[in-house]
Amino acid sequence: MQKIFIPNRKNQKIAVIIDQSENPKGLAFVMHGLGGFKEQPHIATFAQSFQDAGYTAVRFDTTNTFGESDGSYEDATTTNYYEDLEDVIGWAKTQTFYQEPFFLTGHSLGGICVALYAEKYPEKIKGLAPISTVVSGKLSYESPKYKKIAKEWERTGWRVTESSSQPGLIKRLKWSHTADRLKYDLLPEANKLMIPVLMIVGDQDDSTLLEHQKILYDILNCPKELHIIKGAPHTFKDPNHLKELKEIFDQWIKKI
């Protein structure tokens, strides 16, 4: 495992971990969700599956999250997360381990980012795994979780929550995040994807609902899988859920 820091287009520092395989079969990029970080158990699990299958895995902290990259969480947007993904891939192109086509995996807001990239550059992608993905900004704000907090968020200009990954950490996010997220929607271009797509969601997810995953899944015209993990919330932390996640990933990578 190698950790380095690279600049993004705004000359902010991005922390990157490269899990390099000897004689790699290929390359995979793994992306966390809103307020996430590259060492979260589910993100590490995705990377491990690729490494176990002989692929080099690249995971990173976006800017404006709680990892080691620059920026402040309160300024986090879908746009800035997506741009950081593009910048990490752009940097990887200059490295000896770079190979196309490559795999893209992302969780939640990272899911919509990797899927947007795949819709824009389908020829570069070997397989796509948007996990517990945001499907569109519009659908995000129809979820019970967001309906509960939207009025107060808009009224005060801030969404204030405690981190589930780092208890005791208070997360403050600007209302402007909402307007930015509403610009994005995977559905109009999803039927153009011809690559294998893996989708996974917990049946207790109150943020990126199973019914929203099914809307995207039904539009896809490619080799596709949708797995439902029983008892799992939006972010996978339970060892049994992580084990199931890994088994699904291992099997999917083998098929491609």
Backbone bond lengths (Angstrom), bond angles and torsions (degrees), N, CA, C in turn:
res aa  C-N    CA-C-N  psi(-1)  N-CA   C-N-CA  omega(-1)  CA-C   N-CA-C  phi
1 M - - - 1.463 - - 1.532 109.37 -
2 Q 1.322 115.19 132.62 1.463 120.34 179.61 1.532 108.94 -125.44
3 K 1.325 117.02 133.33 1.469 120.47 177.14 1.516 109.15 -115.32
4 I 1.335 115.25 129.95 1.463 119.64 178.06 1.531 108.94 -137.73
5 F 1.338 114.88 170.41 1.465 120.73 176.56 1.521 108.14 -121.86
6 I 1.340 115.16 131.90 1.466 120.42 -179.67 1.539 108.66 -126.69
7 P 1.334 118.37 157.38 1.467 119.98 177.68 1.535 111.23 -87.81
8 N 1.335 116.40 145.06 1.466 119.71 170.19 1.530 109.13 -92.89
9 R 1.333 117.48 -173.73 1.474 121.67 -176.31 1.533 112.91 -63.67
10 K 1.336 116.32 -19.66 1.478 119.88 178.87 1.533 110.86 -97.40
11 N 1.323 114.70 9.86 1.476 121.92 -177.42 1.532 112.16 62.80
12 Q 1.323 115.54 28.98 1.470 120.66 171.68 1.525 107.71 -91.27
13 K 1.317 115.45 153.20 1.464 122.22 -176.99 1.531 109.77 -82.56
14 I 1.330 116.59 130.38 1.471 123.31 173.90 1.525 108.44 -115.89
15 A 1.335 115.81 128.23 1.475 121.29 176.80 1.529 109.43 -86.88
16 V 1.322 116.12 129.30 1.466 122.24 -176.02 1.523 109.72 -127.76
17 I 1.337 115.96 135.36 1.476 121.07 171.16 1.528 108.06 -111.01
18 I 1.325 114.96 130.54 1.467 120.50 176.48 1.521 107.92 -112.73
19 D 1.320 115.86 115.75 1.467 121.79 173.23 1.526 105.91 -97.57
20 Q 1.331 115.52 93.45 1.468 119.93 -171.34 1.517 112.00 -90.08
21 S 1.325 115.57 134.12 1.461 120.98 175.22 1.524 109.08 -96.31
22 E 1.335 115.85 148.06 1.461 119.27 172.90 1.515 107.91 -74.61
23 N 1.317 116.96 138.37 1.473 121.44 -177.39 1.533 110.74 46.42
24 P 1.333 117.71 57.82 1.463 119.60 -173.68 1.527 113.79 -64.93
25 K 1.336 114.18 144.02 1.471 120.97 175.28 1.518 110.51 -73.42
26 G 1.331 115.53 -23.09 1.459 119.35 -175.91 1.516 110.09 173.49
27 L 1.324 114.89 -159.27 1.454 121.79 -170.38 1.530 110.40 -134.96
28 A 1.335 115.68 147.44 1.466 121.28 175.85 1.527 109.34 -138.61
29 F 1.325 116.28 139.21 1.462 122.27 173.08 1.523 108.51 -108.66
30 V 1.327 116.19 135.54 1.471 122.07 -176.39 1.528 108.31 -124.14
31 M 1.335 116.38 129.04 1.467 120.92 -172.13 1.530 111.62 -127.72
32 H 1.331 116.17 133.62 1.469 122.01 178.19 1.529 111.19 -79.76
33 G 1.340 115.69 174.57 1.460 122.06 178.47 1.520 112.72 -96.96
34 L 1.321 115.79 -169.11 1.465 122.38 -176.92 1.524 110.88 -58.40
35 G 1.339 116.32 121.98 1.461 120.72 179.45 1.512 114.22 74.10
36 G 1.344 116.75 7.40 1.464 120.82 -178.81 1.524 111.80 -85.75
37 F 1.332 115.06 -174.27 1.468 119.96 178.51 1.521 108.99 -155.38
38 K 1.310 115.12 162.32 1.469 122.10 -167.82 1.521 114.41 -67.89
39 E 1.354 117.47 -18.66 1.470 120.01 -178.80 1.538 112.96 -96.08
40 Q 1.340 118.45 2.82 1.473 118.87 178.31 1.531 109.60 -56.20
41 P 1.351 117.69 144.72 1.467 119.63 -175.47 1.527 114.61 -53.58
42 H 1.336 118.02 -41.09 1.476 118.69 -178.35 1.531 111.00 -71.24
43 I 1.334 117.44 -34.65 1.470 120.71 178.63 1.538 109.64 -68.08
44 A 1.326 116.36 -43.68 1.471 120.99 177.02 1.534 110.73 -63.03
45 T 1.336 116.52 -34.93 1.472 121.05 179.10 1.522 110.86 -64.68
46 F 1.338 116.75 -45.59 1.476 119.97 177.70 1.531 110.02 -58.10
47 A 1.337 115.60 -47.72 1.471 120.28 -178.28 1.528 111.02 -61.82
48 Q 1.330 116.29 -40.13 1.473 121.10 -179.43 1.526 111.41 -63.05
49 S 1.327 116.26 -40.12 1.469 119.57 178.53 1.526 111.20 -59.54
50 F 1.329 116.46 -43.95 1.466 119.21 178.76 1.526 111.37 -65.95
51 Q 1.328 115.46 -42.53 1.465 119.17 179.85 1.532 110.76 -63.03
52 D 1.320 116.17 -42.97 1.471 120.55 179.09 1.532 111.84 -61.00
53 A 1.333 115.59 -29.93 1.471 120.05 -179.13 1.530 112.06 -89.21
54 G 1.353 116.67 3.64 1.463 119.70 175.53 1.514 114.96 93.14
55 Y 1.325 116.91 17.60 1.471 120.90 177.77 1.530 110.32 -104.71
56 T 1.314 116.38 148.25 1.464 120.75 169.96 1.525 107.81 -78.88
57 A 1.333 116.45 129.92 1.467 120.82 -178.78 1.526 109.67 -111.79
58 V 1.319 115.96 131.67 1.467 122.47 177.82 1.527 107.94 -116.06
59 R 1.337 116.55 119.59 1.469 120.58 174.73 1.515 108.07 -125.20
60 F 1.315 116.61 155.42 1.468 119.49 -171.83 1.523 110.11 -154.16
61 D 1.327 114.43 158.57 1.461 121.00 169.83 1.521 107.45 -92.35
62 T 1.324 117.11 124.75 1.459 118.40 171.33 1.524 108.64 -64.73
63 T 1.312 116.96 167.71 1.461 119.98 166.53 1.536 107.16 -73.78
64 N 1.315 116.45 161.19 1.473 122.79 179.95 1.531 112.58 60.75
65 T 1.326 115.54 46.87 1.462 120.80 172.69 1.532 107.53 -141.56
66 F 1.349 117.54 -163.11 1.466 120.51 -175.81 1.525 113.19 -106.61
67 G 1.315 116.46 25.11 1.456 120.09 177.40 1.523 110.97 -95.96
68 E 1.339 114.98 -142.57 1.466 120.87 -174.92 1.528 113.29 -102.56
69 S 1.313 116.96 3.45 1.461 119.89 179.77 1.527 111.05 -84.83
70 D 1.324 115.54 168.36 1.465 120.49 179.74 1.530 111.76 -71.80
71 G 1.329 114.27 172.26 1.458 120.41 174.84 1.517 112.54 97.54
72 S 1.331 114.89 177.11 1.460 122.42 -176.76 1.523 109.51 -127.77
73 Y 1.330 116.94 134.90 1.462 121.89 -178.26 1.526 112.54 -53.03
74 E 1.325 117.18 -34.68 1.471 119.42 -176.28 1.526 111.77 -61.59
75 D 1.336 117.31 -20.46 1.469 122.00 179.88 1.531 113.06 -97.22
76 A 1.325 117.82 7.04 1.472 121.16 -175.85 1.525 111.90 -62.83
77 T 1.321 116.26 134.14 1.469 121.84 174.24 1.525 109.25 -139.54
78 T 1.320 115.33 161.13 1.469 120.06 173.58 1.527 109.18 -59.71
79 T 1.326 116.65 -40.29 1.465 121.12 -179.06 1.525 111.12 -59.85
80 N 1.332 116.94 -47.47 1.474 117.51 -176.91 1.532 111.42 -69.01
81 Y 1.343 117.96 -34.00 1.468 120.17 176.95 1.533 109.93 -66.12
82 Y 1.339 116.11 -44.07 1.464 119.99 -179.46 1.534 111.09 -63.50
83 E 1.321 116.56 -43.90 1.466 119.72 -179.70 1.534 111.39 -62.50
84 D 1.330 116.14 -37.27 1.471 119.11 177.65 1.526 111.12 -65.26
85 L 1.330 117.21 -38.04 1.468 120.29 175.45 1.532 109.80 -59.72
86 E 1.324 116.90 -48.24 1.472 120.51 178.41 1.530 111.15 -58.48
87 D 1.343 115.66 -40.48 1.469 119.38 -177.40 1.531 111.73 -70.12
88 V 1.325 117.41 -36.66 1.481 120.34 177.11 1.528 109.82 -66.11
89 I 1.327 116.86 -42.51 1.474 119.95 178.51 1.535 109.63 -65.49
90 G 1.332 116.16 -40.64 1.473 120.67 177.85 1.518 111.64 -60.37
91 W 1.337 116.40 -41.10 1.464 120.35 176.90 1.537 110.57 -65.82
92 A 1.337 115.76 -42.69 1.477 120.15 -177.56 1.530 111.52 -59.21
93 K 1.329 116.06 -31.01 1.474 119.97 179.76 1.524 112.02 -59.25
94 T 1.319 116.84 -23.91 1.474 120.58 -178.57 1.527 112.03 -88.82
95 Q 1.336 116.91 -0.66 1.470 121.17 -174.66 1.528 111.29 -99.71
96 T 1.329 115.78 154.33 1.476 120.00 -177.62 1.529 112.25 -66.46
97 F 1.346 117.41 -24.81 1.476 119.25 -177.21 1.534 112.71 -82.65
98 Y 1.319 118.40 -3.79 1.474 120.80 -174.08 1.525 111.62 -66.87
99 Q 1.329 114.99 132.99 1.469 121.05 175.76 1.525 108.85 -143.54
100 E 1.299 115.17 143.46 1.474 121.31 170.64 1.514 108.31 -121.33
101 P 1.341 117.14 150.74 1.461 127.58 -6.81 1.531 110.66 -73.06
102 F 1.332 116.50 157.62 1.460 121.14 -177.93 1.532 111.21 -124.73
103 F 1.328 114.57 165.35 1.460 121.06 175.88 1.528 110.63 -86.56
104 L 1.317 116.22 147.94 1.461 122.26 172.20 1.524 109.39 -127.37
105 T 1.326 116.17 129.27 1.458 122.07 177.47 1.513 109.26 -132.93
106 G 1.320 117.23 135.39 1.461 119.71 176.72 1.510 110.59 -149.45
107 H 1.333 115.73 151.76 1.466 121.72 178.47 1.525 109.49 -108.79
108 S 1.330 116.94 130.59 1.457 123.73 171.96 1.528 111.84 61.12
109 L 1.349 118.64 -114.22 1.467 119.93 177.70 1.531 110.02 -64.52
110 G 1.333 116.61 -31.45 1.467 120.58 173.09 1.520 111.43 -65.51
111 G 1.335 116.18 -30.26 1.469 121.27 178.04 1.517 112.08 -64.11
112 I 1.344 116.43 -47.17 1.472 118.49 179.24 1.525 110.57 -66.55
113 C 1.344 116.38 -34.21 1.479 119.55 179.51 1.523 111.53 -64.46
114 V 1.341 117.36 -48.03 1.478 119.18 -178.71 1.530 110.41 -66.96
115 A 1.338 116.90 -34.85 1.470 119.46 179.23 1.531 111.16 -70.91
116 L 1.330 117.43 -38.09 1.471 120.20 175.36 1.530 110.32 -61.49
117 Y 1.346 116.42 -40.92 1.468 120.59 178.20 1.535 109.88 -62.67
118 A 1.332 116.39 -43.26 1.473 120.49 -179.39 1.533 111.10 -64.98
119 E 1.333 116.57 -36.35 1.472 119.45 177.28 1.529 111.01 -67.18
120 K 1.327 116.70 -32.27 1.474 121.91 -178.42 1.524 112.22 -80.58
121 Y 1.349 116.36 -37.35 1.479 121.31 -175.89 1.539 110.51 -128.47
122 P 1.324 118.51 60.24 1.483 119.76 -173.06 1.521 113.76 -60.30
123 E 1.340 117.14 -29.06 1.473 120.01 -176.74 1.528 112.39 -69.70
124 K 1.337 117.08 -16.38 1.474 120.31 -178.34 1.529 112.44 -89.10
125 I 1.336 117.32 -8.50 1.462 120.60 -167.33 1.531 111.91 -105.99
126 K 1.328 115.01 131.66 1.476 121.81 177.46 1.526 110.76 -90.88
127 G 1.342 116.25 -38.67 1.465 122.13 179.49 1.515 108.85 -160.79
128 L 1.326 116.28 149.45 1.468 121.74 -174.88 1.529 109.18 -127.12
129 A 1.345 116.52 130.81 1.472 120.33 178.88 1.535 109.71 -130.32
130 P 1.346 117.07 86.62 1.463 120.00 174.63 1.533 108.93 -86.68
131 I 1.321 117.02 104.81 1.467 122.92 -170.74 1.527 110.20 -98.04
132 S 1.353 117.01 131.67 1.473 121.32 -175.44 1.522 108.26 43.64
133 T 1.327 116.03 49.28 1.454 120.14 -167.90 1.527 113.33 -79.67
134 V 1.331 114.85 146.69 1.459 120.03 162.77 1.526 105.50 -67.54
135 V 1.321 117.57 128.37 1.471 121.33 -179.17 1.530 110.13 -92.74
136 S 1.310 116.00 -41.23 1.466 121.66 174.64 1.517 108.30 -158.63
137 G 1.330 115.41 157.85 1.460 119.47 175.74 1.513 111.13 -59.22
138 K 1.312 115.65 -40.95 1.465 120.87 -178.38 1.528 110.97 -60.66
139 L 1.332 116.97 -47.62 1.471 120.24 179.80 1.526 111.71 -65.75
140 S 1.351 116.55 -34.78 1.474 120.19 177.43 1.517 110.93 -52.09
141 Y 1.315 115.07 -44.84 1.461 119.15 -172.76 1.523 112.58 -86.08
142 E 1.338 115.34 5.92 1.467 119.73 170.98 1.527 111.21 -99.01
143 S 1.342 116.42 -3.47 1.466 119.47 -179.01 1.531 109.90 -76.58
144 P 1.356 117.22 149.76 1.471 120.48 -179.15 1.527 112.07 -56.01
145 K 1.327 116.76 -37.85 1.461 121.26 -177.80 1.535 110.78 -59.02
146 Y 1.339 115.83 -45.16 1.458 119.46 -176.79 1.524 112.18 -78.10
147 K 1.332 116.47 -35.50 1.470 118.93 178.16 1.525 110.84 -58.01
148 K 1.340 114.97 -36.75 1.467 121.65 -178.74 1.533 112.27 -62.99
149 I 1.316 116.23 -35.03 1.474 119.53 -171.05 1.526 114.18 -109.05
150 A 1.350 117.55 -10.54 1.469 120.24 -169.54 1.529 113.88 -60.05
151 K 1.335 117.32 -45.74 1.477 119.49 -175.79 1.521 111.70 -62.01
152 E 1.323 115.70 -46.59 1.464 120.59 -179.52 1.532 110.72 -65.79
153 W 1.319 115.64 -38.83 1.465 121.57 179.28 1.528 110.05 -61.13
154 E 1.339 115.51 -47.41 1.464 119.37 -179.38 1.541 110.91 -67.31
155 R 1.327 116.24 -40.54 1.472 121.01 -177.47 1.534 111.77 -63.34
156 T 1.330 115.61 -44.60 1.475 119.32 -175.95 1.526 112.35 -91.12
157 G 1.339 116.16 -19.73 1.467 120.19 -175.67 1.514 113.38 86.37
158 W 1.375 116.34 -0.28 1.466 120.26 -175.85 1.528 111.02 -137.61
159 R 1.322 114.77 142.71 1.466 120.82 167.80 1.529 106.03 -107.58
160 V 1.323 115.85 121.36 1.467 120.44 -176.81 1.531 108.62 -117.54
161 T 1.328 116.67 118.61 1.469 121.84 -178.33 1.526 109.60 -139.67
162 E 1.332 115.22 161.80 1.467 119.71 173.12 1.522 108.44 -94.85
163 S 1.310 116.05 138.45 1.465 120.98 179.71 1.524 110.76 -65.70
164 S 1.339 116.21 135.56 1.470 119.60 175.33 1.531 110.47 -83.87
165 S 1.344 117.19 -25.82 1.471 120.97 179.41 1.518 112.02 -82.16
166 Q 1.352 116.58 -29.63 1.467 121.47 -179.18 1.531 108.83 -131.27
167 P 1.350 117.92 78.98 1.463 121.57 -176.73 1.524 112.22 -51.59
168 G 1.336 115.06 139.01 1.456 120.28 -177.64 1.516 112.73 95.42
169 L 1.348 116.43 -17.82 1.463 120.85 178.30 1.529 108.92 -84.79
170 I 1.329 116.77 121.83 1.462 121.25 179.22 1.529 108.83 -93.83
171 K 1.333 115.36 126.32 1.458 121.69 -177.54 1.529 109.70 -103.96
172 R 1.333 116.79 126.84 1.461 122.08 178.23 1.524 108.88 -119.72
173 L 1.331 115.56 124.47 1.467 120.74 -175.59 1.526 109.90 -128.52
174 K 1.337 116.09 132.83 1.464 121.35 -177.51 1.537 111.39 -70.24
175 W 1.329 115.37 151.10 1.474 121.53 177.20 1.528 110.86 -62.75
176 S 1.331 117.25 -27.47 1.472 120.49 -179.42 1.537 112.06 -59.77
177 H 1.357 117.14 -20.52 1.470 120.90 174.31 1.529 110.66 -55.08
178 T 1.333 115.31 -37.14 1.467 121.13 -176.76 1.519 111.68 -63.98
179 A 1.334 115.92 -50.67 1.469 120.05 -178.59 1.521 110.64 -59.08
180 D 1.326 116.39 -39.28 1.464 120.36 179.24 1.532 110.78 -66.43
181 R 1.323 116.95 -44.53 1.470 119.77 -177.44 1.533 111.12 -63.36
182 L 1.327 116.24 -33.84 1.469 120.34 -177.67 1.531 112.95 -65.82
183 K 1.327 117.12 -12.06 1.476 120.44 177.91 1.528 112.49 -76.03
184 Y 1.347 116.22 -13.84 1.468 119.64 -169.35 1.526 112.95 -111.55
185 D 1.339 114.60 140.02 1.466 121.12 -177.82 1.535 107.95 -156.80
186 L 1.326 116.51 121.64 1.474 120.34 179.81 1.526 112.98 -77.83
187 L 1.330 117.22 -21.58 1.464 120.57 -166.59 1.537 115.00 -65.53
188 P 1.342 120.79 -41.93 1.468 119.02 -175.78 1.527 114.97 -59.81
189 E 1.338 118.20 -32.23 1.476 120.92 -176.02 1.524 113.60 -106.62
190 A 1.332 117.15 -2.26 1.475 120.18 -171.86 1.524 112.92 -62.09
191 N 1.320 117.21 -32.73 1.476 119.15 -177.30 1.524 112.51 -70.80
192 K 1.330 117.29 -8.82 1.475 120.56 179.27 1.534 111.97 -86.58
193 L 1.336 116.88 -12.68 1.466 120.23 -178.90 1.533 109.48 -71.57
194 M 1.337 116.19 127.59 1.462 121.26 -178.91 1.529 111.92 -114.74
195 I 1.326 116.59 7.00 1.467 121.91 -176.66 1.531 109.76 -95.33
196 P 1.330 118.33 160.36 1.465 119.70 175.44 1.538 111.09 -62.49
197 V 1.332 116.26 134.90 1.471 121.67 -179.33 1.527 109.30 -125.00
198 L 1.332 115.45 129.48 1.464 122.38 175.97 1.523 108.89 -111.88
199 M 1.339 115.63 125.92 1.458 120.75 176.00 1.529 108.89 -122.06
200 I 1.333 116.37 139.10 1.469 122.43 177.96 1.521 107.09 -138.63
201 V 1.335 116.90 141.36 1.465 120.72 176.23 1.528 108.71 -149.86
202 G 1.319 116.04 148.85 1.459 120.38 174.36 1.520 110.33 -82.80
203 D 1.332 117.63 144.63 1.477 118.57 -178.72 1.529 112.57 -75.08
204 Q 1.350 117.31 -6.29 1.469 121.20 175.46 1.535 111.65 -105.36
205 D 1.323 116.70 14.54 1.470 120.92 -179.14 1.533 109.10 -71.70
206 D 1.341 116.77 119.80 1.468 120.32 179.64 1.527 111.57 -104.61
207 S 1.328 115.46 9.90 1.460 120.67 -175.90 1.535 111.79 -113.83
208 T 1.326 116.74 -55.15 1.474 121.60 174.89 1.533 106.14 -113.37
209 L 1.302 114.80 84.63 1.471 122.39 -166.88 1.523 113.06 -63.10
210 L 1.322 115.51 150.73 1.467 121.57 175.40 1.532 110.29 -53.58
211 E 1.339 116.98 -42.02 1.480 118.98 -178.23 1.532 111.12 -62.92
212 H 1.335 116.97 -31.83 1.471 120.25 176.75 1.524 110.74 -72.48
213 Q 1.341 116.73 -38.61 1.468 120.48 177.10 1.536 109.65 -61.13
214 K 1.320 115.91 -39.35 1.478 120.44 -178.64 1.528 111.69 -65.93
215 I 1.331 117.46 -33.83 1.475 120.66 177.80 1.528 109.10 -60.77
216 L 1.335 116.14 -47.02 1.468 120.64 178.54 1.524 110.59 -66.12
217 Y 1.314 116.73 -46.53 1.470 121.82 -177.82 1.535 111.07 -56.72
218 D 1.318 116.38 -42.21 1.470 120.33 -176.98 1.525 112.74 -67.62
219 I 1.333 117.33 -26.74 1.472 120.87 -179.99 1.527 111.43 -79.15
220 L 1.329 116.71 -28.21 1.472 120.64 -175.83 1.528 111.44 -62.98
221 N 1.347 116.32 134.28 1.471 122.28 179.86 1.525 111.09 -113.29
222 C 1.319 116.97 38.44 1.463 121.03 -172.72 1.524 108.72 -133.43
223 P 1.339 118.81 175.26 1.474 119.34 172.71 1.529 108.05 -59.83
224 K 1.322 117.43 121.35 1.471 119.12 -171.22 1.518 111.23 -143.63
225 E 1.336 114.68 151.25 1.468 121.86 176.66 1.517 108.20 -137.93
226 L 1.331 115.90 142.24 1.469 121.30 172.64 1.522 107.68 -129.77
227 H 1.326 116.40 117.01 1.463 122.16 -179.62 1.531 109.51 -111.57
228 I 1.320 115.89 138.87 1.462 122.11 179.16 1.524 108.29 -113.48
229 I 1.333 116.39 122.33 1.462 120.28 179.91 1.527 109.00 -96.42
230 K 1.315 115.21 115.72 1.469 120.62 -175.38 1.523 111.54 -66.76
231 G 1.328 115.09 133.73 1.463 121.09 176.62 1.511 114.83 80.27
232 A 1.323 117.10 -2.09 1.470 119.88 -175.39 1.523 111.57 -89.20
233 P 1.353 117.22 136.75 1.458 121.59 174.36 1.533 110.07 -83.10
234 H 1.327 115.77 -164.18 1.467 120.75 -177.16 1.535 112.00 -62.95
235 T 1.318 116.59 -44.41 1.469 120.75 -179.57 1.527 109.38 -106.29
236 F 1.318 116.71 125.71 1.468 122.15 -175.16 1.529 109.98 -81.29
237 K 1.336 116.08 119.05 1.474 120.82 179.51 1.518 112.46 -130.55
238 D 1.322 116.76 -32.74 1.463 121.98 -178.51 1.537 109.32 -60.21
239 P 1.347 118.06 132.60 1.477 120.52 -178.46 1.528 113.32 -54.57
240 N 1.331 117.27 -35.75 1.472 119.56 179.14 1.522 111.64 -68.80
241 H 1.331 116.71 -39.13 1.466 120.30 177.45 1.523 110.30 -66.87
242 L 1.329 116.85 -40.21 1.472 120.75 178.69 1.525 111.19 -65.09
243 K 1.321 116.50 -37.69 1.470 121.17 178.26 1.541 109.92 -63.56
244 E 1.337 115.09 -44.20 1.476 119.90 178.93 1.531 110.18 -64.25
245 L 1.312 115.81 -42.02 1.470 121.96 177.92 1.531 110.03 -57.06
246 K 1.320 115.68 -46.58 1.470 120.63 -177.62 1.531 110.95 -65.00
247 E 1.329 116.19 -42.60 1.471 119.75 179.87 1.530 111.37 -61.58
248 I 1.339 115.72 -42.37 1.476 120.13 178.85 1.523 109.78 -62.39
249 F 1.335 116.89 -46.24 1.455 121.85 179.76 1.524 112.26 -61.90
250 D 1.336 115.47 -46.06 1.472 119.83 -178.91 1.524 110.85 -58.21
251 Q 1.328 116.55 -44.54 1.461 121.38 -178.91 1.530 111.01 -65.60
252 W 1.344 115.56 -41.65 1.472 120.28 -177.40 1.527 110.74 -65.95
253 I 1.322 117.20 -45.18 1.475 120.45 -178.45 1.533 110.29 -62.03
254 K 1.326 116.41 -38.12 1.482 121.55 -179.86 1.522 111.45 -59.96
255 K 1.330 116.48 -34.08 1.485 121.00 -175.27 1.527 112.70 -73.96
256 I 1.349 116.18 -18.38 1.481 117.98 -169.79 1.533 111.29 -99.04
